[in-house]
Amino acid sequence: MTYKLSSMTSTLRRLRKFIREALSDNETDLTEGRINRALGLLAVPMMLEMGMEAIFAVVDIAFVSRLGTDAIAVVGLTEALITVLYALAIGLGMGVTAMISRRIGAKDPIAAAYVMGQAIWVGAGLAIIIGIFGVVFASDLLRMMGATESVISEGSSFTAILLGGNASILYLFLLNAGFRGAGDAPVALRSLTLANGLNIILDPCLIFGLGPFPELGVAGAAVATTIGRGIGVLYLFWYLFGGRGRLQFRLRNLAISPDLIRRMISISIGGIGQFLIATSSWIAIMRVVALYGSAPIAAYTIALRLIEFVFLPAWGLGNAAATLVGQNLGAGKPERAEESVRLASRYNVMFMTIVGAGFVVFAPAIVGLFTSDQEILRYGTNCLRILGLGYPMYAVGMIVIQAINGAGDTRTPSFLNFICFWIVQIPLAYWLATSAGMGPNGVFLSIVVSESLLTIFGVIVFRQGKWRLQEV
């Protein structure tokens, strides 16, 4: 008994030491040593980072849900629109991660820093264009999504603020993608921790007008989120321009390089297309759900926020695999890159299977934390349970697809997304909901089918091994 307690104490001590190392800045060469260790050093901060990103969504909906069904619908419809912005940011981030990780793996941090410099300029151009468009056409965009006039009246300011302040979203994704590619994942985690802390404090203050703060209603959630993200971005710039970490960034790295920008855009086009296809399909899915009124929209919005809370940490493990693939290919070690993906897939399946089972069993209680409306509760419970059945398949798919992206091959996943989401998911969702008479439940089932199909195709492509030959 004494031996077992001593052994457990020793294990916990080693675990605490490892977590402290993973969360602190370190110069560990991720292309050497045990793969388990390298994956863990990246995965711990990246999973926590993505968890922090998910907290944004859950915190906002937790406070906004107290304003009524229309307010929840505003958040849901705007989030469907914002996913297009996420597609641009994540797609560009894929190119940034692939290029930086390959150069860090090849032991060329100066070249990696120049890639980051080009990402800053690309982000600035996009932020200006999207900001102007979003502010001017906020009401029209909500109307296009099928929002009622009462929803538009209450929520157009929410949409305008989030789109107008899109630079905070773009740079949070782009800069963090660069730090992740370099292996400096704890920096990204700290920026999101700071951003989340401010959002949690400001959300209730600006939504409900606590203390000296104005009562802005649902628009207050947008203001709080934009301020929180903006401060997080300022921290990233402070860290970057201070020359800290593996990149050793200097002002000269801001020199515009048309060749690097072209290469970044070339790699990122597949990533952007990949996520535009995926996210536009989510918009189409939301449009089908909207055929059944505000209650299913509100239920779907709540369920999506809860699912994000699980998917984003799991996506963080995928980001870790992508970084290891890029760095090990840069170091000329494709076998090590492949083994990293296998290990990450195994761990992700274990994690998501447990969480999926929890969602299936406890769905009514979980959704009940956000609403007491019986209709919303019924739809939300069905959504969580149906989608939860596919979690083990999603777990493998997100790792494999991220690994292919990390190698710099973003076009193949883009094509797979087109087949699975546009050719399969959208028509199937509409048919199951209307012709088959399943309503919103048919929409939820179509998501399980299409995501599972994406996993199957992704595994086939990964096993073919062409990603090993990708040039970035």
C-alpha positions as a Markdown table, in Angstrom:
| # | Residue | x | y | z |
|---|---|---|---|---|
| 1 | Met | 0.0 | 0.0 | 0.0 |
| 2 | Thr | 2.8 | 2.4 | 0.9 |
| 3 | Tyr | 4.6 | 1.5 | -2.3 |
| 4 | Lys | 1.5 | 2.3 | -4.4 |
| 5 | Leu | 1.0 | 5.7 | -2.6 |
| 6 | Ser | 4.6 | 6.5 | -3.2 |
| 7 | Ser | 4.4 | 5.5 | -6.8 |
| 8 | Met | 1.3 | 7.6 | -7.3 |
| 9 | Thr | 2.8 | 10.6 | -5.6 |
| 10 | Ser | 5.9 | 10.3 | -7.8 |
| 11 | Thr | 3.7 | 10.1 | -11.0 |
| 12 | Leu | 1.7 | 13.2 | -10.0 |
| 13 | Arg | 4.9 | 15.1 | -9.2 |
| 14 | Arg | 6.3 | 14.3 | -12.7 |
| 15 | Leu | 3.0 | 15.2 | -14.3 |
| 16 | Arg | 3.0 | 18.6 | -12.5 |
| 17 | Lys | 6.6 | 19.2 | -13.6 |
| 18 | Phe | 5.7 | 18.3 | -17.2 |
| 19 | Ile | 2.7 | 20.6 | -17.3 |
| 20 | Arg | 4.7 | 23.5 | -15.9 |
| 21 | Glu | 7.3 | 23.0 | -18.6 |
| 22 | Ala | 4.6 | 22.8 | -21.3 |
| 23 | Leu | 3.0 | 26.0 | -20.1 |
| 24 | Ser | 6.3 | 28.0 | -19.9 |
| 25 | Asp | 8.5 | 29.3 | -22.7 |
| 26 | Asn | 11.0 | 26.6 | -23.6 |
| 27 | Glu | 13.5 | 25.9 | -26.4 |
| 28 | Thr | 12.9 | 22.2 | -26.7 |
| 29 | Asp | 13.7 | 20.8 | -30.1 |
| 30 | Leu | 10.4 | 19.1 | -31.1 |
| 31 | Thr | 12.1 | 17.1 | -33.9 |
| 32 | Glu | 14.2 | 15.1 | -31.4 |
| 33 | Gly | 13.5 | 12.8 | -28.5 |
| 34 | Arg | 10.3 | 11.0 | -27.6 |
| 35 | Ile | 7.3 | 11.8 | -29.8 |
| 36 | Asn | 5.0 | 11.5 | -26.8 |
| 37 | Arg | 6.9 | 14.2 | -25.0 |
| 38 | Ala | 7.0 | 16.6 | -28.0 |
| 39 | Leu | 3.3 | 16.0 | -28.7 |
| 40 | Gly | 2.5 | 16.7 | -25.0 |
| 41 | Leu | 4.5 | 19.9 | -24.8 |
| 42 | Leu | 2.5 | 21.3 | -27.8 |
| 43 | Ala | -0.8 | 19.7 | -27.0 |
| 44 | Val | -1.2 | 20.9 | -23.4 |
| 45 | Pro | -1.0 | 24.7 | -24.2 |
| 46 | Met | -2.8 | 24.3 | -27.5 |
| 47 | Met | -5.8 | 22.4 | -26.1 |
| 48 | Leu | -6.0 | 24.9 | -23.3 |
| 49 | Glu | -5.7 | 27.7 | -25.9 |
| 50 | Met | -8.6 | 26.3 | -27.9 |
| 51 | Gly | -10.6 | 25.8 | -24.7 |
| 52 | Met | -10.1 | 29.5 | -24.0 |
| 53 | Glu | -11.5 | 30.3 | -27.5 |
| 54 | Ala | -14.5 | 28.1 | -26.7 |
| 55 | Ile | -15.1 | 30.0 | -23.4 |
| 56 | Phe | -15.7 | 33.2 | -25.5 |
| 57 | Ala | -18.7 | 31.5 | -27.1 |
| 58 | Val | -20.1 | 29.9 | -23.9 |
| 59 | Val | -19.8 | 33.1 | -21.8 |
| 60 | Asp | -21.5 | 35.2 | -24.4 |
| 61 | Ile | -24.4 | 32.9 | -24.8 |
| 62 | Ala | -24.8 | 32.4 | -21.1 |
| 63 | Phe | -25.4 | 36.1 | -20.5 |
| 64 | Val | -27.2 | 36.8 | -23.7 |
| 65 | Ser | -29.7 | 33.9 | -23.1 |
| 66 | Arg | -31.2 | 36.0 | -20.3 |
| 67 | Leu | -32.3 | 38.6 | -22.8 |
| 68 | Gly | -34.7 | 36.3 | -24.6 |
| 69 | Thr | -35.1 | 34.2 | -27.7 |
| 70 | Asp | -34.5 | 37.0 | -30.2 |
| 71 | Ala | -31.2 | 37.9 | -28.6 |
| 72 | Ile | -30.1 | 34.3 | -28.7 |
| 73 | Ala | -31.1 | 34.2 | -32.4 |
| 74 | Val | -29.1 | 37.3 | -33.1 |
| 75 | Val | -26.0 | 35.7 | -31.6 |
| 76 | Gly | -26.6 | 32.5 | -33.6 |
| 77 | Leu | -27.2 | 34.1 | -36.9 |
| 78 | Thr | -24.2 | 36.5 | -36.5 |
| 79 | Glu | -22.0 | 33.6 | -35.5 |
| 80 | Ala | -23.0 | 31.8 | -38.7 |
| 81 | Leu | -21.8 | 34.9 | -40.6 |
| 82 | Ile | -18.6 | 35.3 | -38.5 |
| 83 | Thr | -17.7 | 31.8 | -39.4 |
| 84 | Val | -16.8 | 33.1 | -42.8 |
| 85 | Leu | -14.3 | 35.5 | -41.1 |
| 86 | Tyr | -13.0 | 32.5 | -39.1 |
| 87 | Ala | -12.6 | 30.7 | -42.4 |
| 88 | Leu | -10.3 | 33.4 | -43.7 |
| 89 | Ala | -8.4 | 33.7 | -40.4 |
| 90 | Ile | -8.0 | 29.9 | -40.0 |
| 91 | Gly | -7.2 | 29.3 | -43.6 |
| 92 | Leu | -4.5 | 32.0 | -43.6 |
| 93 | Gly | -3.3 | 30.6 | -40.3 |
| 94 | Met | -2.9 | 27.2 | -41.8 |
| 95 | Gly | -0.5 | 28.7 | -44.4 |
| 96 | Val | 1.4 | 30.6 | -41.7 |
| 97 | Thr | 1.7 | 27.5 | -39.5 |
| 98 | Ala | 2.9 | 25.3 | -42.4 |
| 99 | Met | 5.5 | 27.8 | -43.6 |
| 100 | Ile | 6.8 | 28.8 | -40.2 |
| 101 | Ser | 6.9 | 25.2 | -38.8 |
| 102 | Arg | 8.8 | 24.0 | -41.9 |
| 103 | Arg | 11.4 | 26.7 | -41.5 |
| 104 | Ile | 11.8 | 26.2 | -37.7 |
| 105 | Gly | 12.2 | 22.5 | -38.4 |
| 106 | Ala | 14.9 | 23.3 | -40.9 |
| 107 | Lys | 16.6 | 25.5 | -38.2 |
| 108 | Asp | 16.0 | 28.8 | -40.1 |
| 109 | Pro | 14.3 | 31.1 | -37.6 |
| 110 | Ile | 15.1 | 34.2 | -39.6 |
| 111 | Ala | 13.1 | 32.9 | -42.6 |
| 112 | Ala | 10.3 | 32.0 | -40.2 |
| 113 | Ala | 10.2 | 35.6 | -38.8 |
| 114 | Tyr | 9.8 | 37.0 | -42.3 |
| 115 | Val | 6.8 | 34.8 | -42.9 |
| 116 | Met | 5.2 | 36.3 | -39.8 |
| 117 | Gly | 5.9 | 39.8 | -41.1 |
| 118 | Gln | 4.0 | 39.1 | -44.3 |
| 119 | Ala | 1.1 | 37.7 | -42.3 |
| 120 | Ile | 0.8 | 41.0 | -40.4 |
| 121 | Trp | 0.4 | 42.9 | -43.7 |
| 122 | Val | -2.1 | 40.5 | -45.2 |
| 123 | Gly | -4.2 | 40.7 | -42.0 |
| 124 | Ala | -4.2 | 44.5 | -42.1 |
| 125 | Gly | -5.6 | 44.6 | -45.6 |
| 126 | Leu | -8.3 | 42.0 | -44.9 |
| 127 | Ala | -9.4 | 43.7 | -41.7 |
| 128 | Ile | -10.0 | 47.1 | -43.4 |
| 129 | Ile | -12.1 | 45.6 | -46.2 |
| 130 | Ile | -14.2 | 43.3 | -43.9 |
| 131 | Gly | -14.7 | 46.1 | -41.3 |
| 132 | Ile | -16.1 | 48.6 | -43.7 |
| 133 | Phe | -18.4 | 46.0 | -45.4 |
| 134 | Gly | -19.6 | 44.6 | -42.1 |
| 135 | Val | -20.6 | 48.0 | -40.6 |
| 136 | Val | -22.4 | 49.2 | -43.7 |
| 137 | Phe | -24.4 | 46.0 | -44.4 |
| 138 | Ala | -25.0 | 44.6 | -40.9 |
| 139 | Ser | -28.8 | 44.7 | -41.2 |
| 140 | Asp | -28.8 | 43.3 | -44.7 |
| 141 | Leu | -26.6 | 40.4 | -43.7 |
| 142 | Leu | -29.0 | 39.4 | -40.9 |
| 143 | Arg | -32.0 | 39.7 | -43.3 |
| 144 | Met | -30.2 | 37.5 | -45.8 |
| 145 | Met | -29.8 | 34.9 | -43.0 |
| 146 | Gly | -33.6 | 34.9 | -42.5 |
| 147 | Ala | -33.8 | 37.0 | -39.4 |
| 148 | Thr | -37.2 | 38.5 | -38.5 |
| 149 | Glu | -37.5 | 42.3 | -38.3 |
| 150 | Ser | -37.5 | 42.1 | -34.5 |
| 151 | Val | -34.3 | 40.2 | -34.5 |
| 152 | Ile | -32.7 | 42.7 | -36.9 |
| 153 | Ser | -33.9 | 45.6 | -34.8 |
| 154 | Glu | -32.4 | 44.2 | -31.6 |
| 155 | Gly | -29.2 | 42.7 | -33.1 |
| 156 | Ser | -27.9 | 44.7 | -36.0 |
| 157 | Ser | -25.6 | 46.7 | -33.7 |
| 158 | Phe | -24.2 | 43.4 | -32.4 |
| 159 | Thr | -23.3 | 42.3 | -35.9 |
| 160 | Ala | -21.9 | 45.6 | -36.9 |
| 161 | Ile | -19.6 | 45.8 | -33.8 |
| 162 | Leu | -18.2 | 42.3 | -34.3 |
| 163 | Leu | -17.6 | 42.7 | -38.0 |
| 164 | Gly | -16.3 | 46.2 | -37.6 |
| 165 | Gly | -13.8 | 45.0 | -35.0 |
| 166 | Asn | -12.8 | 42.0 | -37.0 |
| 167 | Ala | -9.1 | 42.9 | -36.8 |
| 168 | Ser | -9.1 | 41.5 | -33.2 |
| 169 | Ile | -10.3 | 38.1 | -34.5 |
| 170 | Leu | -8.0 | 38.0 | -37.6 |
| 171 | Tyr | -4.8 | 38.9 | -35.7 |
| 172 | Leu | -5.6 | 36.6 | -32.8 |
| 173 | Phe | -5.8 | 33.7 | -35.2 |
| 174 | Leu | -2.9 | 34.8 | -37.5 |
| 175 | Leu | -0.4 | 35.6 | -34.8 |
| 176 | Asn | -1.3 | 32.6 | -32.7 |
| 177 | Ala | -0.9 | 30.4 | -35.8 |
| 178 | Gly | 2.6 | 31.8 | -36.2 |
| 179 | Phe | 3.6 | 31.1 | -32.6 |
| 180 | Arg | 2.1 | 27.6 | -32.8 |
| 181 | Gly | 4.1 | 26.9 | -35.9 |
| 182 | Ala | 7.3 | 28.0 | -34.2 |
| 183 | Gly | 6.5 | 25.8 | -31.2 |
| 184 | Asp | 5.8 | 28.8 | -28.9 |
| 185 | Ala | 2.3 | 27.6 | -28.0 |
| 186 | Pro | 2.2 | 29.0 | -24.4 |
| 187 | Val | 2.3 | 32.5 | -25.9 |
| 188 | Ala | -1.0 | 31.9 | -27.7 |
| 189 | Leu | -2.5 | 30.5 | -24.5 |
| 190 | Arg | -1.6 | 33.5 | -22.4 |
| 191 | Ser | -3.1 | 35.9 | -25.0 |
| 192 | Leu | -6.4 | 34.1 | -24.9 |
| 193 | Thr | -6.4 | 33.8 | -21.1 |
| 194 | Leu | -6.0 | 37.6 | -20.9 |
| 195 | Ala | -8.7 | 38.1 | -23.6 |
| 196 | Asn | -11.1 | 35.8 | -21.8 |
| 197 | Gly | -10.6 | 37.3 | -18.4 |
| 198 | Leu | -11.5 | 40.7 | -19.7 |
| 199 | Asn | -14.5 | 39.3 | -21.6 |
| 200 | Ile | -15.9 | 37.5 | -18.6 |
| 201 | Ile | -15.7 | 40.7 | -16.5 |
| 202 | Leu | -17.0 | 43.1 | -19.2 |
| 203 | Asp | -19.8 | 40.9 | -20.6 |
| 204 | Pro | -22.3 | 41.3 | -17.7 |
| 205 | Cys | -21.2 | 44.9 | -17.1 |
| 206 | Leu | -21.9 | 46.0 | -20.6 |
| 207 | Ile | -25.0 | 43.8 | -21.3 |
| 208 | Phe | -26.9 | 44.7 | -18.1 |
| 209 | Gly | -25.3 | 48.1 | -17.3 |
| 210 | Leu | -23.7 | 47.1 | -14.0 |
| 211 | Gly | -22.2 | 49.9 | -11.9 |
| 212 | Pro | -20.9 | 52.8 | -14.1 |
| 213 | Phe | -21.2 | 50.9 | -17.3 |
| 214 | Pro | -24.0 | 51.7 | -19.9 |
| 215 | Glu | -26.7 | 49.0 | -20.5 |
| 216 | Leu | -26.1 | 48.0 | -24.1 |
| 217 | Gly | -28.1 | 44.8 | -24.2 |
| 218 | Val | -26.9 | 42.2 | -26.8 |
| 219 | Ala | -24.6 | 44.8 | -28.3 |
| 220 | Gly | -22.7 | 44.8 | -25.0 |
| 221 | Ala | -21.6 | 41.3 | -25.6 |
| 222 | Ala | -20.0 | 42.3 | -28.9 |
| 223 | Val | -18.2 | 45.3 | -27.3 |
| 224 | Ala | -16.9 | 43.1 | -24.5 |
| 225 | Thr | -15.7 | 40.4 | -26.8 |
| 226 | Thr | -14.0 | 42.9 | -29.1 |
| 227 | Ile | -12.2 | 44.7 | -26.3 |
| 228 | Gly | -11.1 | 41.4 | -24.8 |
| 229 | Arg | -9.7 | 40.0 | -28.0 |
| 230 | Gly | -8.1 | 43.4 | -28.9 |
| 231 | Ile | -6.1 | 43.4 | -25.6 |
| 232 | Gly | -5.1 | 39.8 | -26.3 |
| 233 | Val | -3.8 | 40.9 | -29.7 |
| 234 | Leu | -1.8 | 43.8 | -28.2 |
| 235 | Tyr | -0.1 | 41.3 | -25.9 |
| 236 | Leu | 0.9 | 39.2 | -28.9 |
| 237 | Phe | 2.4 | 42.2 | -30.7 |
| 238 | Trp | 4.2 | 43.2 | -27.5 |
| 239 | Tyr | 5.7 | 39.7 | -27.3 |
| 240 | Leu | 6.5 | 39.5 | -31.0 |
| 241 | Phe | 8.2 | 42.9 | -31.4 |
| 242 | Gly | 10.2 | 42.3 | -28.2 |
| 243 | Gly | 12.1 | 39.6 | -30.1 |
| 244 | Arg | 11.1 | 36.8 | -27.6 |
| 245 | Gly | 10.6 | 33.2 | -28.3 |
| 246 | Arg | 11.8 | 31.0 | -31.2 |
| 247 | Leu | 11.0 | 33.6 | -34.0 |
| 248 | Gln | 13.4 | 36.3 | -32.8 |
| 249 | Phe | 11.3 | 38.8 | -34.7 |
| 250 | Arg | 12.8 | 42.2 | -35.6 |
| 251 | Leu | 11.4 | 45.3 | -37.4 |
| 252 | Arg | 13.3 | 44.4 | -40.5 |
| 253 | Asn | 11.1 | 41.3 | -40.8 |
| 254 | Leu | 8.2 | 43.6 | -41.7 |
| 255 | Ala | 9.9 | 44.3 | -45.1 |
| 256 | Ile | 7.3 | 43.3 | -47.7 |
| 257 | Ser | 8.3 | 40.3 | -49.7 |
| 258 | Pro | 5.9 | 39.7 | -52.7 |
| 259 | Asp | 7.3 | 36.2 | -53.2 |
| 260 | Leu | 6.6 | 35.2 | -49.6 |
| 261 | Ile | 3.1 | 36.7 | -49.7 |
| 262 | Arg | 2.3 | 34.9 | -53.0 |
| 263 | Arg | 3.5 | 31.6 | -51.5 |
| 264 | Met | 1.5 | 32.2 | -48.3 |
| 265 | Ile | -1.6 | 33.0 | -50.2 |
| 266 | Ser | -1.1 | 30.0 | -52.5 |
| 267 | Ile | -0.9 | 27.7 | -49.6 |
| 268 | Ser | -3.7 | 29.5 | -47.7 |
| 269 | Ile | -6.2 | 29.5 | -50.6 |
| 270 | Gly | -6.8 | 25.8 | -50.1 |
| 271 | Gly | -7.2 | 26.4 | -46.3 |
| 272 | Ile | -9.5 | 29.4 | -46.9 |
| 273 | Gly | -11.5 | 27.5 | -49.5 |
| 274 | Gln | -11.7 | 24.5 | -47.1 |
| 275 | Phe | -13.2 | 26.5 | -44.3 |
| 276 | Leu | -15.3 | 28.6 | -46.5 |
| 277 | Ile | -16.9 | 25.5 | -47.9 |
| 278 | Ala | -17.3 | 24.1 | -44.4 |
| 279 | Thr | -18.6 | 27.3 | -42.8 |
| 280 | Ser | -20.9 | 28.2 | -45.7 |
| 281 | Ser | -22.5 | 24.8 | -45.3 |
| 282 | Trp | -23.1 | 25.7 | -41.6 |
| 283 | Ile | -24.8 | 28.9 | -42.8 |
| 284 | Ala | -27.0 | 26.8 | -45.1 |
| 285 | Ile | -27.7 | 24.4 | -42.2 |
| 286 | Met | -28.7 | 27.3 | -40.0 |
| 287 | Arg | -31.0 | 28.5 | -42.9 |
| 288 | Val | -32.7 | 25.1 | -43.0 |
| 289 | Val | -33.1 | 25.1 | -39.2 |
| 290 | Ala | -34.6 | 28.7 | -39.5 |
| 291 | Leu | -37.5 | 27.2 | -41.5 |
| 292 | Tyr | -38.9 | 26.0 | -38.1 |
| 293 | Gly | -38.8 | 29.3 | -36.2 |
| 294 | Ser | -36.7 | 31.0 | -33.5 |
| 295 | Ala | -36.8 | 28.2 | -31.0 |
| 296 | Pro | -34.9 | 25.7 | -33.1 |
| 297 | Ile | -32.4 | 28.4 | -34.0 |
| 298 | Ala | -31.9 | 29.3 | -30.3 |
| 299 | Ala | -31.5 | 25.6 | -29.5 |
| 300 | Tyr | -29.0 | 25.0 | -32.3 |
| 301 | Thr | -27.1 | 28.0 | -31.2 |
| 302 | Ile | -26.8 | 26.8 | -27.6 |
| 303 | Ala | -25.9 | 23.3 | -28.7 |
| 304 | Leu | -23.2 | 24.6 | -31.1 |
| 305 | Arg | -21.6 | 26.7 | -28.3 |
| 306 | Leu | -21.5 | 23.6 | -26.1 |
| 307 | Ile | -20.1 | 21.5 | -28.9 |
| 308 | Glu | -17.4 | 24.2 | -29.6 |
| 309 | Phe | -16.4 | 23.9 | -26.0 |
| 310 | Val | -15.4 | 20.3 | -26.7 |
| 311 | Phe | -14.3 | 20.5 | -30.3 |
| 312 | Leu | -11.9 | 23.4 | -29.9 |
| 313 | Pro | -9.7 | 21.7 | -27.3 |
| 314 | Ala | -9.7 | 18.6 | -29.5 |
| 315 | Trp | -8.8 | 20.9 | -32.4 |
| 316 | Gly | -5.9 | 22.1 | -30.3 |
| 317 | Leu | -4.5 | 18.5 | -30.3 |
| 318 | Gly | -4.9 | 18.6 | -34.1 |
| 319 | Asn | -2.9 | 21.9 | -34.2 |
| 320 | Ala | -0.2 | 20.1 | -32.2 |
| 321 | Ala | -0.1 | 17.3 | -34.7 |
| 322 | Ala | 0.1 | 19.9 | -37.6 |
| 323 | Thr | 3.0 | 21.7 | -36.0 |
| 324 | Leu | 4.9 | 18.4 | -35.5 |
| 325 | Val | 4.2 | 17.3 | -39.1 |
| 326 | Gly | 5.6 | 20.7 | -40.4 |
| 327 | Gln | 8.6 | 20.8 | -38.2 |
| 328 | Asn | 9.5 | 17.1 | -38.8 |
| 329 | Leu | 9.1 | 17.4 | -42.5 |
| 330 | Gly | 11.4 | 20.5 | -42.4 |
| 331 | Ala | 13.9 | 18.4 | -40.4 |
| 332 | Gly | 13.7 | 15.6 | -43.1 |
| 333 | Lys | 11.9 | 13.1 | -40.7 |
| 334 | Pro | 8.6 | 12.1 | -42.4 |
| 335 | Glu | 8.3 | 8.8 | -40.4 |
| 336 | Arg | 8.4 | 10.8 | -37.2 |
| 337 | Ala | 5.7 | 13.1 | -38.6 |
| 338 | Glu | 3.4 | 10.2 | -39.4 |
| 339 | Glu | 3.8 | 8.6 | -36.0 |
| 340 | Ser | 2.9 | 11.9 | -34.4 |
| 341 | Val | -0.4 | 11.9 | -36.2 |
| 342 | Arg | -1.2 | 8.3 | -35.1 |
| 343 | Leu | -0.5 | 9.1 | -31.5 |
| 344 | Ala | -2.6 | 12.3 | -31.6 |
| 345 | Ser | -5.5 | 10.4 | -33.2 |
| 346 | Arg | -5.4 | 7.8 | -30.5 |
| 347 | Tyr | -5.5 | 10.3 | -27.7 |
| 348 | Asn | -8.3 | 12.4 | -29.4 |
| 349 | Val | -10.5 | 9.4 | -29.8 |
| 350 | Met | -10.3 | 8.6 | -26.1 |
| 351 | Phe | -11.0 | 12.2 | -25.1 |
| 352 | Met | -14.0 | 12.7 | -27.5 |
| 353 | Thr | -15.6 | 9.4 | -26.9 |
| 354 | Ile | -15.8 | 10.1 | -23.2 |
| 355 | Val | -17.2 | 13.6 | -23.8 |
| 356 | Gly | -19.6 | 12.4 | -26.4 |
| 357 | Ala | -21.0 | 9.8 | -24.1 |
| 358 | Gly | -21.5 | 12.5 | -21.4 |
| 359 | Phe | -23.4 | 14.7 | -23.9 |
| 360 | Val | -25.7 | 11.8 | -24.8 |
| 361 | Val | -26.5 | 10.9 | -21.2 |
| 362 | Phe | -26.7 | 14.4 | -19.7 |
| 363 | Ala | -28.0 | 16.4 | -22.6 |
| 364 | Pro | -31.2 | 17.7 | -20.9 |
| 365 | Ala | -29.3 | 18.9 | -17.8 |
| 366 | Ile | -26.6 | 20.5 | -19.8 |
| 367 | Val | -29.0 | 22.4 | -22.1 |
| 368 | Gly | -31.1 | 23.3 | -19.1 |
| 369 | Leu | -28.2 | 25.4 | -17.7 |
| 370 | Phe | -28.9 | 27.9 | -20.5 |
| 371 | Thr | -32.6 | 27.9 | -20.9 |
| 372 | Ser | -35.9 | 27.0 | -19.2 |
| 373 | Asp | -37.9 | 27.2 | -22.4 |
| 374 | Gln | -39.3 | 23.7 | -23.0 |
| 375 | Glu | -39.3 | 23.9 | -26.8 |
| 376 | Ile | -35.7 | 25.1 | -26.9 |
| 377 | Leu | -34.7 | 22.5 | -24.3 |
| 378 | Arg | -36.3 | 19.7 | -26.4 |
| 379 | Tyr | -34.5 | 20.7 | -29.7 |
| 380 | Gly | -31.2 | 21.4 | -27.9 |
| 381 | Thr | -31.3 | 18.0 | -26.2 |
| 382 | Asn | -31.9 | 16.2 | -29.5 |
| 383 | Cys | -29.1 | 18.1 | -31.1 |
| 384 | Leu | -26.5 | 17.2 | -28.5 |
| 385 | Arg | -27.5 | 13.6 | -28.4 |
| 386 | Ile | -27.5 | 13.1 | -32.2 |
| 387 | Leu | -24.2 | 14.9 | -32.8 |
| 388 | Gly | -22.7 | 13.1 | -29.7 |
| 389 | Leu | -23.0 | 9.8 | -31.4 |
| 390 | Gly | -20.4 | 10.7 | -34.0 |
| 391 | Tyr | -17.7 | 12.0 | -31.7 |
| 392 | Pro | -15.3 | 9.1 | -32.1 |
| 393 | Met | -15.3 | 9.6 | -35.9 |
| 394 | Tyr | -14.9 | 13.3 | -35.7 |
| 395 | Ala | -11.9 | 12.8 | -33.4 |
| 396 | Val | -9.9 | 11.0 | -36.0 |
| 397 | Gly | -11.0 | 13.2 | -38.8 |
| 398 | Met | -9.9 | 16.5 | -37.3 |
| 399 | Ile | -6.4 | 15.2 | -36.5 |
| 400 | Val | -5.8 | 13.7 | -39.9 |
| 401 | Ile | -7.1 | 16.7 | -41.8 |
| 402 | Gln | -5.1 | 19.1 | -39.6 |
| 403 | Ala | -2.0 | 16.9 | -40.3 |
| 404 | Ile | -2.4 | 17.2 | -44.0 |
| 405 | Asn | -2.9 | 20.9 | -43.7 |
| 406 | Gly | 0.2 | 21.1 | -41.5 |
| 407 | Ala | 2.2 | 19.5 | -44.3 |
| 408 | Gly | 1.2 | 22.4 | -46.5 |
| 409 | Asp | -1.4 | 20.4 | -48.6 |
| 410 | Thr | -4.5 | 22.5 | -48.0 |
| 411 | Arg | -6.2 | 21.8 | -51.4 |
| 412 | Thr | -6.9 | 18.2 | -50.8 |
| 413 | Pro | -8.9 | 18.8 | -47.6 |
| 414 | Ser | -10.7 | 21.6 | -49.4 |
| 415 | Phe | -11.9 | 19.2 | -52.1 |
| 416 | Leu | -12.9 | 16.6 | -49.5 |
| 417 | Asn | -14.9 | 19.3 | -47.7 |
| 418 | Phe | -16.7 | 20.2 | -50.9 |
| 419 | Ile | -17.8 | 16.6 | -51.5 |
| 420 | Cys | -18.8 | 16.0 | -47.9 |
| 421 | Phe | -20.5 | 19.3 | -47.0 |
| 422 | Trp | -21.9 | 20.7 | -50.3 |
| 423 | Ile | -22.6 | 17.5 | -52.2 |
| 424 | Val | -23.7 | 15.4 | -49.2 |
| 425 | Gln | -24.6 | 17.5 | -46.1 |
| 426 | Ile | -26.7 | 20.3 | -47.4 |
| 427 | Pro | -29.0 | 18.3 | -49.8 |
| 428 | Leu | -29.3 | 15.5 | -47.2 |
| 429 | Ala | -30.2 | 18.0 | -44.4 |
| 430 | Tyr | -32.9 | 19.6 | -46.5 |
| 431 | Trp | -34.3 | 16.2 | -47.6 |
| 432 | Leu | -34.3 | 14.7 | -44.1 |
| 433 | Ala | -35.9 | 17.9 | -42.6 |
| 434 | Thr | -38.6 | 18.4 | -45.1 |
| 435 | Ser | -39.3 | 15.4 | -47.4 |
| 436 | Ala | -38.5 | 12.8 | -44.7 |
| 437 | Gly | -40.4 | 14.8 | -42.1 |
| 438 | Met | -37.7 | 14.7 | -39.5 |
| 439 | Gly | -37.6 | 18.5 | -39.0 |
| 440 | Pro | -34.5 | 19.9 | -37.2 |
| 441 | Asn | -33.5 | 16.4 | -36.1 |
| 442 | Gly | -32.9 | 15.5 | -39.8 |
| 443 | Val | -30.5 | 18.4 | -40.0 |
| 444 | Phe | -28.6 | 17.2 | -37.0 |
| 445 | Leu | -28.4 | 13.7 | -38.4 |
| 446 | Ser | -27.0 | 15.0 | -41.8 |
| 447 | Ile | -24.1 | 16.6 | -39.9 |
| 448 | Val | -23.1 | 13.2 | -38.3 |
| 449 | Val | -23.2 | 11.5 | -41.7 |
| 450 | Ser | -21.1 | 14.1 | -43.6 |
| 451 | Glu | -18.5 | 14.5 | -40.8 |
| 452 | Ser | -18.1 | 10.7 | -40.6 |
| 453 | Leu | -17.6 | 10.6 | -44.4 |
| 454 | Leu | -15.0 | 13.3 | -44.2 |
| 455 | Thr | -13.1 | 11.2 | -41.7 |
| 456 | Ile | -13.1 | 8.1 | -43.9 |
| 457 | Phe | -11.8 | 10.1 | -46.9 |
| 458 | Gly | -9.2 | 11.9 | -44.8 |
| 459 | Val | -7.7 | 8.6 | -43.5 |
| 460 | Ile | -7.5 | 7.2 | -47.0 |
| 461 | Val | -5.7 | 10.3 | -48.3 |
| 462 | Phe | -3.3 | 10.3 | -45.3 |
| 463 | Arg | -2.4 | 6.7 | -45.9 |
| 464 | Gln | -1.5 | 7.4 | -49.5 |
| 465 | Gly | 1.3 | 9.6 | -48.2 |
| 466 | Lys | 1.5 | 12.3 | -50.9 |
| 467 | Trp | 1.5 | 15.0 | -48.1 |
| 468 | Arg | 5.1 | 14.0 | -47.4 |
| 469 | Leu | 6.2 | 15.5 | -50.7 |
| 470 | Gln | 4.4 | 18.9 | -50.3 |
| 471 | Glu | 6.7 | 21.9 | -50.8 |
| 472 | Val | 6.1 | 25.1 | -48.8 |
